[in-house]
Amino acid sequence: MTLYLGIVTRIDKGLAYLNPKYKIDNDKQEFIALAPNLSQELVIWKNPPVEAIKDTLWTFNIDTDAETKLFYVLTYHQPFIEIINFQGYNRGSFIDIVKEVKEIILPSSACQQAYLWLDQNIWAGPVNMTLEKQGARHHYYCIDYIANGFYLPLVSLLEERFITLNLFPGRKFLSPWTPSPAFIGYIDLTTYNLIDKIPEKIPELESQHTNISAIQGQRQNIKITADTKRTTTMKSKNLARTHEQNKPDTEKETLDSNIKYLQTKIETFSTNLEQYQREHKQLNDMKDAIAQHQIILKQLQQEIKEAREAHQKELATLHEIIKGTVHQQNKPGKSLWAYNPKETAKTIIVHQKFHMEIRKAFTKQGFAPNIATILHSSFLAGVVPTLVGEDAFSILQIYADLAARGRSLWIPISPTQILPTDLIGTVDIAHHIFVPHQSGLADLLLDAQEHTDNLYLVVLEGINKAAIDTYLMPLLTCYIESAAETQIHSLHIFHPATVNDSDPYNTLHTLHWPKNVLLATTLADGVSVFPPPPSFWDYSMLINMDIVKDDHNEQRLMQPRKEEKMHSMVSVGDWTRWNNEIQQNTSVEDLEEIDWGTINTSRLSHKLTQQFSSVLLKLNSRDIDVTNEQILFHSLLPKAIATDQIRTLLMAHKDYQKEIKQQLTKIRHLVEQFS
């Protein structure tokens, strides 16, 4: 049954009327303020005790009259014990306070019982509080010290056990959930001496104190009349006057002895209090830790539940597939190279403008613009650029943002790569579907076949982590032939009969590398790498970030990079037109001025180097010296290292012997077949 705390508002014709103010939650040990509309309800109290006077606090249970529908008090309990602070009284000692203070003036009604706060860690009581007179603003109370006999208990209470209620400001009460207080001693009210115990009577007093908290929750039917209580009060006053007149001469010595005794008791209590506070703190810490673990446990239980449901769903689907009741369908995955359609991108059709745009973008990001010229020349000439350095992917992404509107796909190479098909996917023979590789290359190739006028960029990172001649060379052959529009070789991924005709990846059974998909690679630096075979450099140009410098303004490399993206795009038609115009407008006389270095290379390598030289010469404004230097370090040097023709290259380029030897120490271990 719910317990309420209320205040007596009036007494009329043998009935008391209460306003409930708080609801008491015993489990949480707290008072819950009632809503204003509920706190104004009148609860009828039939046959209240004589102590139920106006403005006193009571705890009670409520029931409803079946006929009148009015609330009435079903059972009531003894009200709280109040804490009254006597520390402000200017007396010689706390014993003098008990001797001299018999009455007290309070601004409001007090509880029937109270603890008197005499000193810092000393409380006396409980004592009875009898209302003598009630004025408009003050209430006069008589303090009955001998309500429980002639021995006034001294106890030690914890201030954190005191409670305050918002509706009764300035008043403090002892929490109804407070355990039995710790005894310090007693004041003998006949001699006003401190004593440790009372022979034959101390158990009775201690038993009364132990049951204080329990008494607050028990039902009391107090039948003491006002006259009887007043008589008891007068006896207490007369007894106090008698002992005051017979005060012994040795009062000072007795007082000193009492004070010394009390100080010893306080020190003992302080030690016990510190121990209790430490244990209390440890208990609170344990409660907090348990609460945190419970939260984590609930989260784990929820995750386990969700995982179990997902697993059961997948298991049910698998059973249906095995039974033949469900035919699994294959759908293309969401490509990693997808761009945001809300972003605007301009289309560039003038080659010179595009070249200026990429150099400008590289400069803004803190990279040398010469990198943009070499990289663009490689792509346009149909050569695979191979980059070395920590900023390799960032540079390629800038280029993809400008040439392909950000349509790029990054594929890290694993040491487990063995065949070209490992980059694209495999066939599920049981269900006759094609399972694409998680990198998304198959999805990109499908999209490129559908949108033939869009450029794409595929970046294979760390190609030397696996055997290049087995998994990559066939793909490079298809790529070079696609750029040259010869298409002699094609790569067979799977037999068409092994995959359903309805499978969206069915068209990938034979791979012809799309002309609108550019390819770039990067080399990883480490112990367990495979140097590329010499034939690899027939297809590729090396761009080492450490040797590409901006001759016009090296201070730009020290500027912080600006993280901003600029999107544009070049159509495949314009891309092809740019390349054809360069190759047609490059004369034989121009190519004869290029220094090939007299090293032996394959016919394919010589052809690609010629195309690369033509684009460089165009973009360098026909500066032969700059073009020769770029061809030397990015095309001829890696070929000479891979084919063991360094000596020949040094003899042919005596003016660059120092620079060539410097670069050998940086890239030889990455390029040389048997380093």
HELIX and SHEET records of a PDB file:
HELIX    1   1 PRO A   36  SER A   39  1                                   4    
HELIX    2   2 PHE A   94  GLU A  100  1                                   7    
HELIX    3   3 GLU A  159  ARG A  161  5                                   3    
HELIX    4   4 ILE A  202  THR A  210  1                                   9    
HELIX    5   5 ILE A  212  GLY A  217  1                                   6    
HELIX    6   6 ALA A  226  GLN A  245  1                                  20    
HELIX    7   7 GLU A  251  LYS A  323  1                                  73    
HELIX    8   8 HIS A  351  LYS A  364  1                                  14    
HELIX    9   9 PRO A  369  LEU A  380  1                                  12    
HELIX   10  10 ALA A  392  ALA A  403  1                                  12    
HELIX   11  11 PRO A  420  LEU A  423  5                                   4    
HELIX   12  12 LEU A  441  GLU A  450  1                                  10    
HELIX   13  13 ILE A  463  LYS A  465  5                                   3    
HELIX   14  14 ILE A  468  TYR A  471  1                                   4    
HELIX   15  15 MET A  473  ALA A  484  1                                  12    
HELIX   16  16 PRO A  496  THR A  498  5                                   3    
HELIX   17  17 ASN A  506  HIS A  509  5                                   4    
HELIX   18  18 PRO A  534  ASP A  538  5                                   5    
HELIX   19  19 GLU A  554  MET A  558  5                                   5    
HELIX   20  20 VAL A  572  ASN A  585  1                                  14    
HELIX   21  21 VAL A  588  GLU A  592  1                                   5    
HELIX   22  22 ARG A  603  LEU A  619  1                                  17    
HELIX   23  23 ILE A  624  ILE A  631  1                                   8    
HELIX   24  24 LEU A  632  LEU A  636  3                                   5    
HELIX   25  25 LEU A  637  ALA A  642  1                                   6    
HELIX   26  26 ILE A  646  ALA A  652  1                                   7    
HELIX   27  27 LYS A  654  TYR A  656  5                                   3    
HELIX   28  28 GLN A  657  VAL A  671  1                                  15    
SHEET    1   A 5 GLU A  30  ALA A  33  0                                        
SHEET    2   A 5 LEU A  15  ASP A  25 -1                                        
SHEET    3   A 5 LEU A   3  ASP A  12 -1                                        
SHEET    4   A 5 LEU A  57  THR A  64 -1                                        
SHEET    5   A 5 PHE A  71  HIS A  77 -1                                        
SHEET    1   B 3 GLU A  30  ALA A  33  0                                        
SHEET    2   B 3 LEU A  15  ASP A  25 -1                                        
SHEET    3   B 3 VAL A  43  LYS A  46 -1                                        
SHEET    1   C 7 GLU A 103  LEU A 106  0                                        
SHEET    2   C 7 HIS A 139  ASP A 144 -1                                        
SHEET    3   C 7 ILE A 122  GLN A 134 -1                                        
SHEET    4   C 7 GLN A 113  ASP A 119 -1                                        
SHEET    5   C 7 ILE A  81  ASN A  85  1                                        
SHEET    6   C 7 LYS A 172  LEU A 174 -1                                        
SHEET    7   C 7 PHE A 162  ILE A 163 -1                                        
SHEET    1   D 6 GLU A 103  LEU A 106  0                                        
SHEET    2   D 6 HIS A 139  ASP A 144 -1                                        
SHEET    3   D 6 ILE A 122  GLN A 134 -1                                        
SHEET    4   D 6 TYR A 151  SER A 156 -1                                        
SHEET    5   D 6 ALA A 182  ASP A 188 -1                                        
SHEET    6   D 6 ASN A 193  ILE A 195 -1                                        
SHEET    1   E 2 LYS A 346  THR A 347  0                                        
SHEET    2   E 2 SER A 568  MET A 569  1                                        
SHEET    1   F 5 SER A 408  PRO A 412  0                                        
SHEET    2   F 5 TYR A 456  GLU A 461  1                                        
SHEET    3   F 5 VAL A 517  THR A 522  1                                        
SHEET    4   F 5 VAL A 384  VAL A 388  1                                        
SHEET    5   F 5 SER A 540  ASN A 544  1                                        
SHEET    1   G 2 GLY A 425  ASP A 428  0                                        
SHEET    2   G 2 ILE A 433  PRO A 436 -1                                        
SHEET    1   H 2 LEU A 491  HIS A 492  0                                        
SHEET    2   H 2 THR A 510  LEU A 511 -1                                        
END                                                                             
